[in-house]
């Protein structure tokens, strides 16, 4: 352990910010008035500090093996500084063979397992999420149309950005796959006059959104169903479909089937928008340095990342044609920091929504998760892409009966014109 301690002391002297460690015996290392102070309760933390195993350090924190005094932003500066290299490269080197990855992905994404995994995350506590999300509880990347926007304003800008991309019009049959707490579903219905259907696997979200639908007098024109996307009825296709923050849960091996399902659900000439987190590296399904394992264990069991190049390949194989692609990576970094800052500002209230030892573990996990993901998006280890697509043409004569296939706007101008009256 003395050799490990020597490595840790050497690392402390090279860091870009002052850090102090308080050992279990009271001994102190580093700078007395440091920006970050870590109180070590278990010496097993030290090897993880020495090797820069930030995922294991996250687990150490969740399990109470050390405490933090300082801001999460400074802590992430520390985490980035002690990494031995790129988490993308680490994940690429350590990846499983393609066949084993595909088999594992199929096993992890049965109907029953997906339902359990979604409920593990989203049914944690509505009161907890409401503390640090915007009032609409939009739990996905915001869109900072102007730099001075609050996260609440940027979320509304994102909802409208999606609606404009999809060219939503009054009377459209609109499907929101993985509708969350109903932000996009209700925005589209109230501002664009669509007939809207949302689906979720979260029981909490299903109950919450249906109460909002009734409260707003939208019953009959808006509905939320507790349903897996694979079970959606294909007999009456939708005009427009959005899937926001959902396809990360689908699994790499299921992506072609997922896009094929969306293709069968949308009418010829209709539009599909897929908004989701993508991998920063071509070959990795998660981040290295233990980050992926941390998220799998504490936050998103079953979540998998796919590089945008593979997403487009699977989308094409599924029968869709990409017509517009936008990378919102810096927007998600800012969104996550807004969430992290909001959670840090209300830690006592958050503890009341997550009582007991398990609640404390969940709170610690989310503190690490939000700040760690913000750092990941800042560094480009992960990204966020919106892909707008339409059903592919195959040259059949009957397809020419759908002029919308031929008149899709050739320029992006229409996406950036706010709807009159907003």
C-alpha positions in Angstrom: 0.0 0.0 0.0 2.9 2.4 0.6 3.8 2.1 -3.1 0.3 3.0 -4.1 0.3 5.9 -1.7 3.5 7.1 -3.3 1.8 7.0 -6.7 -1.2 8.9 -5.4 1.0 11.6 -3.8 2.9 12.0 -7.1 -0.4 12.4 -9.0 -1.7 15.0 -6.6 1.3 17.2 -7.3 0.6 17.1 -11.1 -3.1 17.9 -11.0 -4.5 21.1 -12.6 -6.4 22.0 -9.4 -5.5 21.6 -5.7 -6.8 18.4 -4.1 -6.6 17.2 -0.5 -7.0 13.7 0.8 -7.9 12.9 4.4 -6.9 9.3 5.2 -8.8 6.9 7.6 -6.2 7.6 10.3 -6.6 11.3 10.0 -3.4 11.8 8.0 -3.7 14.5 5.3 -2.2 14.6 1.8 -2.1 17.4 -0.7 -3.0 21.1 -0.3 -4.7 22.1 3.0 -7.1 24.7 1.4 -7.8 22.7 -1.7 -10.8 23.1 -4.0 -11.6 19.4 -3.6 -11.3 17.3 -0.5 -11.8 13.6 -0.5 -12.3 11.9 2.9 -11.1 8.3 2.4 -12.9 5.8 4.6 -11.6 2.6 3.0 -8.0 2.2 1.7 -9.3 0.2 -1.3 -10.0 3.6 -2.9 -6.3 4.4 -3.3 -5.4 1.9 -6.0 -8.4 3.2 -8.1 -7.0 6.7 -7.6 -3.5 5.6 -8.6 -4.7 3.9 -11.8 -7.3 6.5 -12.8 -10.1 3.9 -12.7 -12.9 6.6 -12.6 -15.7 4.1 -12.9 -14.5 2.2 -9.9 -14.0 5.5 -8.1 -17.7 6.3 -8.9 -18.7 3.0 -7.3 -16.5 3.7 -4.3 -18.3 6.9 -3.8 -21.8 5.3 -4.2 -20.9 2.6 -1.7 -19.6 5.2 0.8 -16.0 4.4 0.7 -15.1 8.1 0.4 -16.9 11.4 0.8 -16.5 14.6 -1.3 -16.2 18.2 -0.2 -16.3 20.5 -3.2 -18.2 21.1 -6.5 -19.0 18.4 -9.0 -17.5 20.5 -11.7 -14.2 20.5 -9.9 -14.5 16.8 -9.2 -14.9 16.1 -13.0 -11.8 18.2 -13.7 -10.0 15.9 -11.3 -11.5 12.8 -12.9 -10.5 13.9 -16.4 -6.9 14.6 -15.2 -6.3 11.2 -13.6 -7.6 9.2 -16.6 -4.7 7.2 -18.1 -6.0 7.8 -21.6 -9.1 8.1 -23.7 -12.2 6.2 -22.5 -13.1 5.6 -26.1 -9.8 3.9 -26.8 -10.0 1.9 -23.6 -13.4 0.6 -24.5 -12.2 -0.3 -28.0 -9.3 -2.3 -26.7 -11.4 -4.1 -24.2 -14.4 -4.8 -26.4 -15.9 -8.3 -26.8 -15.9 -9.9 -30.3 -18.8 -8.8 -32.5 -20.6 -12.1 -32.3 -20.5 -12.2 -28.5 -21.7 -8.6 -28.3 -24.7 -9.4 -30.6 -25.7 -12.5 -28.6 -25.4 -10.6 -25.3 -27.4 -7.7 -26.7 -30.2 -10.1 -27.8 -30.3 -11.7 -24.4 -30.4 -8.4 -22.6 -33.4 -7.0 -24.5 -36.3 -9.4 -24.1 -39.7 -7.8 -23.6 -39.7 -8.6 -19.9 -36.1 -7.6 -19.2 -36.5 -4.2 -21.0 -39.6 -3.5 -18.9 -37.7 -4.2 -15.7 -34.7 -2.1 -16.8 -36.8 0.9 -17.8 -38.7 0.8 -14.5 -35.4 0.5 -12.5 -34.5 3.9 -13.8 -37.6 5.9 -14.5 -39.7 4.7 -11.6 -37.1 5.7 -9.0 -39.1 8.6 -7.7 -41.1 11.3 -9.6 -40.5 13.7 -6.7 -36.8 13.2 -7.1 -36.8 13.9 -10.8 -39.0 17.0 -10.4 -36.4 18.6 -8.2 -33.8 19.0 -10.9 -35.6 18.7 -14.2 -37.5 21.6 -15.8 -41.2 22.0 -15.0 -42.2 19.8 -18.0 -39.8 17.1 -16.8 -38.1 16.8 -20.2 -35.4 14.2 -19.5 -33.4 14.6 -22.7 -31.0 17.0 -24.4 -32.2 20.6 -24.6 -31.7 22.9 -27.5 -30.0 26.2 -26.7 -31.3 28.3 -29.6 -29.8 31.3 -27.9 -26.9 31.3 -25.4 -28.8 33.1 -22.6 -31.6 30.5 -22.4 -32.5 28.7 -19.1 -32.7 25.0 -19.3 -36.5 25.3 -19.1 -36.5 27.6 -22.1 -34.1 25.4 -24.0 -36.3 22.4 -23.4 -39.2 24.2 -24.9 -37.0 25.2 -27.8 -36.0 21.5 -28.3 -39.7 20.4 -28.3 -40.5 23.0 -30.9 -37.4 22.2 -32.9 -38.5 18.5 -33.2 -42.1 19.5 -34.1 -40.8 21.8 -36.9 -38.4 19.2 -38.2 -41.3 16.8 -38.4 -43.5 19.5 -40.1 -46.3 18.7 -37.7 -49.7 20.0 -38.9 -53.1 20.0 -37.4 -54.8 16.7 -37.6 -51.6 14.7 -38.1 -51.5 11.3 -36.4 -48.4 11.6 -34.2 -46.6 8.9 -32.3 -44.1 9.5 -29.5 -42.1 6.4 -28.8 -40.8 6.5 -25.2 -42.8 9.6 -24.3 -41.3 10.1 -20.8 -43.3 12.5 -18.7 -45.2 13.8 -21.7 -43.3 17.0 -22.6 -43.2 16.4 -26.4 -46.6 14.6 -26.5 -48.4 17.5 -24.9 -46.4 20.3 -26.7 -47.3 18.8 -30.1 -51.0 18.4 -29.2 -51.4 21.9 -27.7 -49.3 23.9 -30.2 -49.7 21.9 -33.4 -53.2 20.4 -33.1 -52.1 16.8 -33.7 -53.8 13.6 -32.6 -51.1 12.2 -30.3 -50.2 8.8 -29.0 -47.4 8.2 -26.6 -45.9 4.9 -25.2 -43.7 4.1 -22.2 -42.7 1.2 -20.1 -42.5 3.3 -16.9 -45.6 2.8 -14.7 -44.9 6.2 -13.0 -44.7 8.0 -16.3 -47.9 6.3 -17.6 -49.9 7.4 -14.5 -48.5 10.9 -14.5 -49.0 11.7 -18.2 -52.6 10.3 -18.2 -53.4 12.6 -15.2 -52.0 15.6 -17.2 -54.1 14.6 -20.3 -57.3 14.6 -18.2 -56.3 17.8 -16.4 -55.7 19.6 -19.7 -59.0 18.3 -21.2 -57.1 16.5 -24.0 -58.7 13.0 -23.6 -59.8 11.7 -26.9 -57.1 13.5 -28.8 -54.1 12.5 -26.7 -53.4 9.1 -25.1 -50.5 7.5 -23.2 -50.1 3.7 -23.3 -48.0 1.4 -21.2 -46.6 -0.6 -24.1 -43.4 -1.9 -25.7 -42.7 -0.4 -29.1 -42.6 -4.0 -30.5 -46.3 -4.4 -29.7 -47.5 -1.3 -31.5 -50.4 -1.9 -34.0 -49.3 -1.4 -37.6 -52.7 -1.5 -39.2 -53.2 2.3 -39.3 -49.9 4.1 -40.0 -48.9 7.4 -38.4 -48.1 10.6 -40.3 -45.2 11.5 -38.0 -43.1 9.6 -35.4 -40.6 10.9 -32.8 -38.4 8.7 -30.6 -36.5 10.8 -28.1 -34.0 9.4 -25.6 -35.3 5.9 -26.2 -33.2 4.0 -28.7 -30.3 3.8 -26.3 -32.4 1.1 -24.5 -33.1 -0.9 -27.7 -29.8 -2.7 -28.0 -27.3 -2.7 -30.9 -28.5 -6.1 -32.1 -32.1 -4.9 -32.3 -31.5 -1.6 -34.1 -32.4 -2.9 -37.6 -35.6 -4.4 -36.2 -36.4 -1.2 -34.3 -36.0 1.0 -37.4 -37.9 -1.5 -39.5 -40.8 -1.3 -37.0 -40.8 2.5 -37.2 -40.8 2.1 -41.0 -43.9 0.0 -40.9 -45.6 2.4 -38.4 -45.2 5.5 -40.6 -47.2 6.1 -43.8 -45.5 6.6 -47.2 -44.2 10.2 -47.3 -44.3 10.5 -43.5 -41.4 11.4 -41.3 -39.5 9.8 -38.4 -37.2 11.7 -36.0 -34.8 9.6 -33.9 -33.1 11.6 -31.1 -30.6 9.7 -28.9 -27.1 9.3 -27.4 -24.5 7.9 -29.7 -21.0 6.5 -29.1 -18.0 8.7 -29.6 -16.0 5.8 -30.9 -16.9 3.6 -33.8 -16.3 0.3 -32.0 -17.4 0.8 -28.4 -20.9 0.1 -27.0 -20.0 1.9 -23.7 -17.3 4.1 -22.3 -14.0 2.6 -20.9 -12.2 3.2 -17.7 -15.1 1.6 -15.8 -17.6 4.3 -16.8 -19.8 2.0 -18.8 -19.9 -0.6 -16.0 -20.9 2.1 -13.5 -23.8 3.3 -15.6 -24.9 -0.3 -16.3 -24.9 -1.1 -12.6 -26.4 2.0 -11.0 -28.2 4.0 -13.7 -29.2 2.4 -17.0 -29.1 -1.4 -16.9 -29.2 -2.7 -20.5 -28.3 0.7 -22.1 -26.0 0.4 -25.2 -24.3 3.1 -27.3 -23.9 2.9 -31.1 -21.8 5.2 -33.3 -23.8 7.4 -35.7 -22.2 5.5 -38.6 -23.7 2.2 -37.4 -27.0 3.9 -36.6 -27.3 5.1 -40.2 -26.4 1.7 -41.5 -29.1 0.0 -39.4 -31.6 2.8 -40.2 -31.1 2.2 -43.9 -31.3 -1.6 -43.5 -34.6 -1.0 -41.7 -36.1 0.7 -44.7 -35.6 4.4 -43.8 -33.7 7.1 -45.6 -31.9 9.8 -43.6 -32.8 13.3 -44.8 -31.2 15.4 -42.1 -28.7 14.7 -39.3 -27.8 17.1 -36.5 -25.2 16.6 -33.7 -26.3 18.3 -30.5 -23.3 17.2 -28.4 -22.5 20.6 -26.8 -26.2 21.2 -26.1 -26.3 18.0 -24.0 -23.1 18.9 -22.1 -24.8 22.2 -21.1 -28.1 20.4 -20.3 -26.4 17.9 -18.0 -24.5 20.6 -16.2 -27.8 22.4 -15.6 -29.3 19.3 -14.2 -26.2 18.6 -12.1 -26.1 22.1 -10.7 -29.8 21.9 -9.9 -29.4 18.6 -8.1 -26.4 19.9 -6.1 -28.5 23.0 -5.1 -31.2 20.8 -3.4 -29.4 17.8 -1.9 -31.3 18.0 1.4 -34.6 17.9 -0.4 -33.4 15.1 -2.7 -32.5 13.0 0.3 -36.1 13.3 1.5 -37.4 11.9 -1.8 -35.0 9.0 -1.6 -35.0 7.9 2.0 -32.9 5.2 3.7 -29.5 3.7 2.7 -30.7 2.6 -0.7 -31.9 6.1 -1.4 -28.6 7.6 -0.4 -26.8 5.2 -2.8 -29.1 6.3 -5.6 -28.5 10.0 -4.8 -24.8 9.5 -4.8 -25.0 7.5 -8.1 -27.0 10.3 -9.8 -24.5 13.0 -8.6 -21.7 11.1 -10.3 -23.8 10.2 -13.3 -25.0 13.7 -14.2 -21.7 15.4 -13.7 -19.8 12.5 -15.3 -22.0 12.5 -18.4 -21.6 16.3 -18.7 -17.8 15.7 -18.7 -18.2 13.0 -21.3 -20.2 15.2 -23.7 -17.7 18.0 -23.2 -14.8 15.8 -24.2 -16.6 14.2 -27.1 -16.5 10.7 -25.6 -20.2 10.5 -26.3 -22.5 12.5 -28.6 -26.2 13.2 -29.3 -27.7 12.9 -32.8 -31.1 13.8 -34.2 -31.7 11.9 -37.4 -34.7 12.8 -39.5 -35.8 10.1 -41.9 -38.5 9.0 -44.2 -39.5 5.7 -45.7 -37.1 4.7 -48.5 -38.4 4.7 -52.1 -37.8 1.5 -54.0 -38.9 2.6 -57.5 -42.4 1.1 -57.4 -45.0 2.9 -59.5 -47.5 3.1 -56.5 -44.9 5.2 -54.5 -45.3 8.1 -56.9 -48.9 8.5 -55.6 -47.3 10.0 -52.5 -45.9 13.4 -53.6 -44.7 14.2 -50.1 -41.8 11.8 -50.9 -40.8 14.2 -53.7 -41.5 17.5 -52.1 -39.5 17.3 -48.8 -37.9 20.7 -48.4 -34.4 21.0 -49.9 -33.1 23.4 -47.4 -33.2 23.7 -43.6 -34.8 27.1 -43.5 -38.2 25.8 -42.3 -36.7 24.2 -39.2 -35.5 27.5 -37.9 -38.6 29.6 -38.3 -40.5 29.6 -34.9 -44.2 28.9 -35.2 -46.2 32.1 -35.2 -47.8 32.7 -31.8 -45.2 30.8 -29.7 
